[in-house]
Amino acid sequence: MTTAIRVLYVDDESDLLDIGKLFLEESGNFTVTTALSATNAIPLLEQEKFDAIISDYQMPGMDGIQFLVEVRTRFGQVPFILFTGRGREEVVIQAINSGADFYLQKGGEPGAQFAELSHKIKKAVENLRAEEAERASRDRLIRSEANLMIHKTELEAQAAELKEAKLAVEESRDKFLDLYDFAPLGYLTLSDKARITDVNLTGAKLLGIERSRLLKAPFSKFVAENDADPWHWYFLNVLNQEEKRSCTLMLTRRGGSAFPARLEGIRITGSDGTNTVRIAFTDISDIRNAEETLRDSEEKFRSLAESSPDYIMRYDRQCRHTYMNPAALRVSGLTEPQIIGKTHREAGFDEVQSRFWEEKITNVFEKGKPFQTQFTWDSPGGRVVLDWMLTPEFSDDGTVRSVLGVSRDITRLKNAEEAMRQNEALLKRTGEIARVGGWEMDAETLAVIWTEETYHIHEVPLGQIPPLEGAIHFFHPSDQAKLSEAITHALTTGEGYDMELRFITATGKHLWTRTVCQPKVVDGKTIRLYGTFQDITDRKQAEEELLKKNEELHASYEEIAATQEELRANLDALTRQEQELEESKQELADIIEFLPDATFVIDREQKLKSAVAIARERLAARVAGKAGTVKKGNGRLTGKDD
């Protein structure tokens, strides 16, 4: 009776566990142990041996992929089937890449679904058992050949006695024919002339010719022309030495197709002293392709790394540098001999900094997860700020084989960010002082963004931006239509605007504002509006006050002009009077001039106030040299000699 397959079924849905257990055990081919989570399943795996594991994908604590990775890491190649309701392609790809044997999506008729699940379990277990049997067969074959080699000396010592038993020995060898013929490797026996005397079925299949037609054929016939000399020297080395020898050659099949092959050969000396060469060979195209892919990948990596301005390093499990690109060597001030194969401390880096770096590298090896941070480093060229990314590099068995480190110098970026912060602070302070805010609007969605000062002017909490229609409602009702038309015009034509509008804040304050818009146009289409928003209430009040003063000044000017006109009229009158007075004075002067006596005017202080000198001279000429003394009298002037 076939032993039942032991299955561990993990799912966070207890009803589904019960149904699955019932369906699977009904056939008698399975015994099912259930667990409600991956966390609960791991202790069961530690205690018991299971032939297969069925697991849901989405479970609390540890999902199906994480559980799969844990199983592969700790419990080897136990057949693992992901049985889940999640059908996304990326989940399937992740499951297969993580080592899942099969992926089966929940849903549909339960009987058919669990029949398919039963089939998948059997197939996965059969595949594993077949692989184990194949490995065991190969091990037995290797042990058998080893035993033959061990007995070689004994057989040679008894050669004379066992000549007659040659057929028995050959019969004994035939016991291994089944294993020999169906082994995964091709086996050849060559004479000392390098002709094929025996070949297994696998070898004949690799060479593409029936086994019977291969016998007595020279093996060199199947060696590529370019490898003829290497094959010749390899065969001679194997034939003339007792040690096992190996080489890689290009072999050709019937039809001319070539494939790379790995050959392992050893000389066998028969009981009659005849030397033969036994060769095991296999097609290593997959290995060669993988190696070429790896080389290509490594070359691409090196090509990119060598020319990259970033600092690229690779570390082994002891935190030793296995690679550093030229940029990293330059910034470290070291050469390859000074750093490759050494830890940071061994290369002379700062103790504290080295401890930090090596701790993070070790964590990536242990956890298998990337790590990123930023730090300041005093490099030989000065202080720099680095963005450091550590990425695990995995082997085929899922373990971390190395850690790749990439550092980028972000000193300029950090300086620029600091300058930007200072500029933003200055802009914010300037906006607060000048009461100027900024805004922008997406032409497609009409979504609006404000700067902090714009919030302050509106007197609304930061982050509480109304839609465009709500933002327009902050303006005075009489100005809303004007602003809406200007925005529409800017969106349709790409022309900006500059307007002064009345405004009402969220708390009811009445302000005057200036709003300026500058559209961004790409390929003739307006995609965004940028603008400023300024509280100009103080300026408007100052303008109104200035206008009022101007009006008062104008009124004063009008009043002064009227007064000036009146003064001009009075001046004209005075001018006429002055002219008349001058005419009177002239007449008086004429009268005085022709008076017979000298005439004087003396004020009450006995001072000479006015006189006509020429009248005196003429009077003096008339009196013919007589002189007179002037005295004050009763209204008359008299004269006598001086």
Phi, psi and omega in degrees: 000131182292134179293135180295145178281127181273121185242134170257117184251118185242123179198143180277003176255107185295324180297316180295324176300315181296316180296314180298316178301316181297311181298314185290319183283345182298324183286343183083359181271349186226149163241128190245128171251134185249155176213141185275356178199160177296326179298320178286333184285327185299315176300326178295320178293329178289331185267327187232163176255126180246147179278333181203157180233131172249132183219140170288163177272303188267104180224152180292149176084295180222121181280177186298323180292316178297320178297318178300314179298320179296317179298313181297325181288320189256333189236011173077209190266046174296127179309130186231122181244122177272114185243098193216160177273351180276123184248017182292144183298321183294330177292317179299312181298317180296322180295312181296317179296333181274356174109013178292141178282319179216158177232124183229128183267135178292159177120155180097192183287126187303317183301311181294322182295314181285336172295317177297319178298317178300317179298316180298319180298311181301315182297317180297317181292317179299319179299315181296316181295323178296318178297318180295321179295320179296317177298318180296319179297316179297320179296319180296321179296316179297318179295323179297314179297322178297319179297321178298319180293323180296323182276358184303312183299318180295319180295322179295320180294331182256015186306316184298320183283335186259009179302317182290344182264016183301317180298326179293322178295317179297322177295322177297322179294325181297340179297337182262007187298319181301311178296321183295314184290322187256016176295154180289350179255152172276134179242133179232146168240125183246145174285176179290354174260011178067028174262147184284120176254342178201149179205141177275172183298322180297318179297317179297321179295319179297324181272350174076025181224146177301146185300321184296328181280348179276334185298134181073000177281142176292132181296333180300339178298334184257008178263133179301148186304319183292341182255014182298313180294312177304321179295316181302312182290326178296313181298317179297320179297317180294318183294328186262359181228158182271338184287154176288139181235152179225155176199168178238126181227161170267119178254156180242140176268170173297131185105346173099352180289142183249153176212147177283138182228145174258125182248133172239115185234150177213147179278137176239126178258121181285172182296338178267008178087001180280133179267134171232165179238125177257128184233132170253131180221155182213152177284120181251029180302315180298317179294317180297316178298318179296319179296318179295318177299317179296318179296317178300316179297318180294321178295317177298317178301313182294320180299314179292317183294319183295328182262356184284139174283345177287161181264111187247130182222157174229139185236147171265185186293341177268014180064024177273146178284124174255348178200143170217131180282166184305321181298319180292320178297319181296313185290332180279341182075018183245164173255168181303314179299334181280344187233323184294132182084006182235153172280174178299318181295316180296333180274357174096015178285164180305139185298313181295315180296319180297318180298320178297311182299312186290330176296317181291320178297316179298320179298321179293320176299318184285319186266339180069025181236146179296159178220139180221139177203173175234141180208163178260136183226132176274088181283167177302334180267002180125174182286131179227158174251126184242141169260116192247124180238125176249129182234128178287142174246122191262148171275175179298332181275006176088358178272156180280117181269332180200168178235129179262126178248133177231122178245136178240131178286111181247025181300311180298320179298315180295318177297319179295320178296319179295317177297322179294318177299318179295319178296320179295320178296317178296317179297320179296315180295319178298318179297321179295319181291313183275356183057049180241125176247170178237159177207158172212156184219134176283125184292335183277310185263346184064018176289139186247141175237136179243153167275170185299320182293330177297320175300316182298318181295319178288342184061047175237156180297149178301136179090346182268078182266123177283163173295171185306314182298319179293324179294322179294329182293348175289340182278159181303138182309325182288341183256352185296316181297321180298317180292317179300316179297322180294319179295314179300318179297319180294320180292324185272330185248343183078014179260134182277186178210162178215107187226152173249120188229153175282151191214146179233120183286174181296336179263005175094008178286139178263125183231164165253134180231155173244123179242128182239137182234136175229107181288152171254120185245128178235124181053041176078006182238133178284121181252342183199149175246132175244146180197172174242157183219116189233137173279111182247024182302313181300317180296318179297317178297319178296320178296317179297319178296318179296321178297318179298314179298322180297319178295317178298318180296322179297318178297317178298321179298318178299318180295317179296320180298319179296316179298320180297321179296319179296318179295324179296320179296316179297322180295319178299319179296315180297322179299316178297317179297319180296322179295317178297320180296318179298319178296321179295318181297321180296318178297318180297317180298321179296320179297314183296321183301325183261010173287147181286337181251156173288142186238136180225160172235121181241129180278185186289343180266016176066029179253145178287117184264321181202145179203160176248100187299320182296327177297321179295316182298315180295322178296319179298322179295326181289323184279001171059048170093356178288140178250153180221157178256133182267128178230153176279129179228197180278071176084003180236155175246132178238156181229154173215174183294149177290000000 
